[in-house]
């Protein structure tokens, strides 16, 4: 019996396996990038999407398969892997789910969405519920190819969209390791005040944006006890995760940041122990975004604003 399924991003299957092992969940088999487990759903930060209520359904015909899904609910997303022609014919009989590009800061889709895949020509795995509102956990955005100096802005767009919160006018933000300025660009476009901190200079166009100020120094040299508290602390610093953990803990212990949003960047093997330490921070949330590379995103929001 399959009681949960975990969709890994391409190349991160081993990390999902380690998530399951640490959570005490068994791995049954892999169906492409979908890890099937006989155990109930568990937290798995490396999974793009988790199918929380999978059930196997007989598919004696294309019509029967589509009718079975329609009898459960309206909206379904398809994870295509095997039996492409039969899958395509089945999908054509279902209401279309348009994974259109979001215009940030447009909210994530709110319509209920399930997921299905063919395990065999006559057998389907379908879950009416899943953790991501996006098809296969992959949000798409209407990209800005002129304003930001790099594509790093996309993982910030995705993360803020996933948590349903973002800086607003009147809030203050600190962007650590800001150069060349992709995240600072996002924050400034939202209308918040942002101080960009990096030993390297910020892109001149970003530095000139309204609401942006720069401090050309090391983010690790800041003492949060001596800083004016901020509404948001952002970090996309290239450093070992353990060093970032110590930095985040200093800011939280000092009460100097209401909300924290940062990227854990792994060099070589994944540091699962440090990732677990981040996940254990009260109120914290850890996830692998579609636009992340060998990275996890950590978010801790002000509980008073929930």
C-alpha positions as CSV (number, residue, x, y, z in Angstrom):
1,X,0.0,0.0,0.0
2,X,1.3,3.5,-0.9
3,X,0.4,6.0,1.8
4,X,2.6,9.0,0.7
5,X,4.7,10.1,-2.2
6,X,7.5,12.6,-2.5
7,X,8.5,14.4,-5.7
8,X,12.2,15.3,-5.9
9,X,13.7,17.9,-8.1
10,X,15.9,16.4,-10.8
11,X,19.2,15.3,-9.3
12,X,18.0,15.5,-5.6
13,X,16.6,12.0,-5.2
14,X,19.3,11.0,-2.6
15,X,18.4,14.1,-0.5
16,X,14.7,13.1,-0.4
17,X,15.8,9.6,0.5
18,X,17.7,11.0,3.4
19,X,14.8,13.1,4.5
20,X,12.6,10.0,4.7
21,X,15.3,8.1,6.6
22,X,15.7,10.8,9.2
23,X,11.9,11.1,9.6
24,X,11.6,7.3,10.1
25,X,9.6,6.8,6.9
26,X,10.3,3.8,4.6
27,X,11.1,4.2,1.0
28,X,9.2,1.7,-1.2
29,X,10.2,2.3,-4.8
30,X,10.9,5.2,-7.1
31,X,8.5,6.1,-9.9
32,X,10.8,8.5,-11.9
33,X,11.4,11.3,-9.4
34,X,8.4,10.3,-7.3
35,X,9.4,8.4,-4.1
36,X,6.6,6.0,-3.0
37,X,6.4,5.2,0.7
38,X,4.1,2.7,2.6
39,X,4.1,5.2,5.6
40,X,2.0,8.3,6.3
41,X,3.4,11.6,5.1
42,X,6.4,13.2,6.9
43,X,8.2,16.4,6.6
44,X,10.7,16.2,3.7
45,X,12.4,19.6,3.0
46,X,14.0,18.4,-0.2
47,X,10.7,17.4,-1.8
48,X,9.2,19.8,-4.3
49,X,5.8,18.4,-3.6
50,X,4.3,15.7,-1.3
51,X,1.3,13.6,-2.2
52,X,-0.5,13.3,1.1
53,X,-3.4,11.0,0.3
54,X,-2.4,8.7,-2.6
55,X,-4.5,5.8,-3.7
56,X,-4.2,3.2,-6.4
57,X,-7.0,3.2,-9.0
58,X,-7.7,0.6,-11.6
59,X,-7.7,2.0,-15.2
60,X,-9.4,-0.6,-17.4
61,X,-9.9,2.1,-20.0
62,X,-9.0,5.8,-20.6
63,X,-12.6,6.8,-20.0
64,X,-12.8,4.8,-16.8
65,X,-9.6,6.4,-15.5
66,X,-10.8,9.9,-16.2
67,X,-14.2,9.2,-14.7
68,X,-12.6,7.9,-11.5
69,X,-10.7,11.1,-11.1
70,X,-13.7,13.3,-11.9
71,X,-15.7,11.4,-9.3
72,X,-13.2,12.4,-6.6
73,X,-12.8,16.1,-7.5
74,X,-12.4,18.5,-10.4
75,X,-8.8,19.7,-10.6
76,X,-5.9,17.4,-11.2
77,X,-2.3,17.8,-12.2
78,X,-0.4,15.1,-14.1
79,X,3.1,13.8,-13.4
80,X,4.0,12.2,-16.7
81,X,6.5,9.4,-16.8
82,X,5.4,6.2,-18.5
83,X,2.7,5.2,-21.0
84,X,2.8,8.7,-22.6
85,X,0.0,8.1,-25.2
86,X,-2.4,6.7,-22.7
87,X,-1.6,9.4,-20.1
88,X,-2.1,12.1,-22.7
89,X,-5.5,10.7,-23.7
90,X,-6.6,10.5,-20.1
91,X,-5.4,14.0,-19.4
92,X,-7.4,15.3,-22.3
93,X,-10.6,14.0,-20.7
94,X,-10.0,16.1,-17.5
95,X,-10.6,19.8,-17.0
96,X,-7.5,21.7,-18.1
97,X,-5.2,23.0,-15.3
98,X,-3.4,26.0,-16.8
99,X,0.0,26.5,-15.1
100,X,0.2,30.1,-16.3
101,X,3.1,32.4,-15.4
102,X,2.5,34.3,-12.2
103,X,3.1,38.1,-12.2
104,X,4.9,38.6,-8.8
105,X,3.7,39.5,-6.2
106,X,0.5,37.8,-7.4
107,X,-0.5,35.1,-4.8
108,X,-0.1,31.4,-5.4
109,X,-3.1,29.6,-6.8
110,X,-5.8,28.9,-4.2
111,X,-7.9,26.3,-6.1
112,X,-7.7,22.8,-4.7
113,X,-5.4,20.6,-6.8
114,X,-4.6,16.9,-6.8
115,X,-2.0,14.9,-8.7
116,X,-1.9,11.6,-10.6
117,X,0.4,9.4,-12.6
118,X,0.1,6.1,-14.4
119,X,2.1,3.3,-12.6
120,X,1.1,0.9,-15.4
121,X,-1.3,1.0,-18.4
122,X,-4.1,-0.3,-16.2
123,X,-3.1,1.2,-12.8
124,X,-3.0,4.8,-11.6
125,X,-1.7,6.5,-8.5
126,X,-3.8,9.6,-7.6
127,X,-3.7,11.9,-4.6
128,X,-6.6,14.4,-4.1
129,X,-4.3,16.4,-1.8
130,X,-0.7,17.6,-2.0
131,X,1.5,20.2,-0.3
132,X,2.2,22.4,-3.3
133,X,-0.4,24.5,-5.1
134,X,1.7,24.3,-8.3
135,X,1.7,21.6,-10.9
136,X,4.5,19.2,-9.8
137,X,5.7,21.8,-7.4
138,X,7.1,24.0,-10.2
139,X,5.9,27.6,-10.1
140,X,6.4,29.7,-13.2
141,X,6.8,33.5,-13.3
142,X,6.6,36.2,-15.9
143,X,10.3,37.0,-15.7
144,X,11.9,40.4,-15.8
145,X,14.9,40.2,-18.1
146,X,16.0,43.8,-17.7
147,X,15.8,45.0,-14.1
148,X,17.6,42.4,-11.9
149,X,21.3,41.8,-12.4
150,X,21.0,38.0,-12.1
151,X,18.4,35.3,-11.9
152,X,18.7,34.9,-8.2
153,X,15.6,37.1,-7.8
154,X,13.5,34.1,-9.0
155,X,14.1,32.0,-5.9
156,X,13.2,35.0,-3.7
157,X,10.0,35.5,-5.7
158,X,9.2,31.8,-5.3
159,X,9.9,31.7,-1.6
160,X,7.8,34.7,-0.8
161,X,5.0,33.4,-3.0
162,X,5.1,30.0,-1.2
163,X,4.9,31.6,2.3
164,X,2.2,34.1,1.2
165,X,4.1,37.1,2.8
166,X,6.5,39.7,1.5
167,X,7.9,43.1,2.6
168,X,5.5,46.0,2.2
169,X,6.0,49.8,2.2
170,X,6.9,51.1,5.6
171,X,8.9,48.0,6.5
172,X,12.7,47.9,6.9
173,X,14.9,45.1,5.5
174,X,18.5,44.1,5.7
175,X,19.9,42.1,2.7
176,X,23.1,40.3,3.7
177,X,25.5,39.3,1.0
178,X,23.5,41.5,-1.4
179,X,25.9,42.0,-4.3
180,X,25.2,42.2,-7.2
181,X,21.7,43.1,-5.9
182,X,19.0,40.7,-7.2
183,X,17.3,40.3,-3.9
184,X,17.7,44.0,-3.1
185,X,16.0,44.8,-6.4
186,X,13.0,42.6,-5.4
187,X,12.6,44.2,-2.0
188,X,12.9,47.8,-3.3
189,X,10.4,47.0,-6.1
190,X,8.0,46.0,-3.3
191,X,8.3,49.5,-1.8
192,X,10.1,48.5,1.4
193,X,13.3,50.2,2.7
194,X,16.4,48.0,2.3
195,X,20.0,48.2,3.5
196,X,22.2,46.1,1.3
197,X,25.3,44.7,3.0
198,X,28.2,43.2,1.1
199,X,32.0,43.7,0.9
200,X,31.5,43.8,-2.9
201,X,29.8,46.8,-4.5
202,X,26.1,46.7,-5.5
203,X,25.1,47.0,-9.1
204,X,25.0,50.8,-9.7
205,X,21.4,50.7,-11.1
206,X,20.2,48.8,-8.0
207,X,22.1,51.1,-5.6
208,X,20.3,54.1,-7.2
209,X,16.8,52.7,-6.6
210,X,14.5,54.5,-4.2
211,X,14.6,53.1,-0.7
212,X,18.0,51.4,-1.2
213,X,21.1,52.2,0.9
214,X,24.4,50.3,1.0
215,X,26.9,49.3,3.5
216,X,30.1,47.9,2.0
217,X,31.2,45.6,4.8
218,X,31.0,42.0,5.9
219,X,27.6,40.7,6.9
220,X,29.4,38.5,9.5
221,X,30.9,41.6,11.1
222,X,27.5,43.0,12.1
223,X,26.6,42.8,15.8
224,X,22.8,42.5,15.9
225,X,22.8,43.8,19.4
226,X,24.2,47.1,18.1
227,X,21.9,47.3,15.0
228,X,18.5,48.9,14.7
229,X,16.0,46.0,14.6
230,X,14.5,45.3,11.2
231,X,11.3,43.8,9.9
232,X,13.0,41.4,7.5
233,X,16.5,39.9,7.5
234,X,17.4,38.4,4.1
235,X,20.5,36.4,3.3
236,X,21.7,34.8,0.1
237,X,25.3,34.7,1.4
238,X,27.7,32.1,-0.1
239,X,29.0,30.4,3.0
240,X,28.9,27.0,4.8
241,X,25.4,26.3,6.3
242,X,26.8,26.0,9.8
243,X,28.2,29.5,9.7
244,X,24.9,30.8,8.4
245,X,23.1,29.0,11.2
246,X,25.2,30.8,13.8
247,X,24.5,34.1,12.1
248,X,20.7,33.5,12.1
249,X,20.7,32.4,15.7
250,X,22.5,35.6,16.8
251,X,19.9,37.8,15.1
252,X,17.0,35.8,16.5
253,X,18.5,35.7,20.0
254,X,19.0,39.5,19.9
255,X,15.4,40.0,18.8
256,X,16.8,42.1,16.0
257,X,14.7,40.6,13.1
258,X,11.0,40.0,13.1
259,X,11.2,37.8,9.9
260,X,14.1,35.8,8.5
261,X,14.5,34.6,5.0
262,X,17.7,33.0,3.9
263,X,19.3,30.4,1.6
264,X,21.4,27.5,2.8
265,X,24.0,26.8,0.2
266,X,25.6,23.4,0.2
267,X,29.1,22.8,-1.1
268,X,29.9,19.1,-2.0
269,X,27.8,16.8,0.1
270,X,24.5,18.0,1.7
271,X,25.0,19.0,5.4
272,X,21.8,17.3,6.6
273,X,22.7,17.9,10.3
274,X,22.8,21.6,9.9
275,X,19.6,21.6,7.8
276,X,17.9,19.7,10.7
277,X,19.2,22.4,13.1
278,X,17.5,25.0,10.9
279,X,14.3,23.0,10.8
280,X,14.3,22.8,14.6
281,X,14.2,26.6,15.1
282,X,10.8,27.3,16.6
283,X,8.5,28.7,14.0
284,X,10.9,27.9,11.2
285,X,10.1,26.4,7.8
286,X,12.6,24.7,5.5
287,X,12.0,23.8,1.8
288,X,13.7,23.2,-1.5
289,X,12.3,25.7,-4.0
290,X,12.0,24.8,-7.7
291,X,14.4,27.7,-8.4
292,X,17.0,26.6,-5.8
293,X,20.0,24.7,-6.9
294,X,21.9,22.7,-4.3
295,X,20.2,24.9,-1.7
296,X,17.4,25.0,0.8
297,X,15.4,28.0,1.8
298,X,14.8,28.8,5.5
299,X,12.0,31.1,6.6
300,X,11.0,32.1,10.1
301,X,8.0,34.6,10.2
302,X,7.0,36.8,13.1
303,X,4.4,34.6,15.0
304,X,2.6,37.8,16.2
305,X,1.8,38.7,12.5
306,X,0.3,35.2,11.7
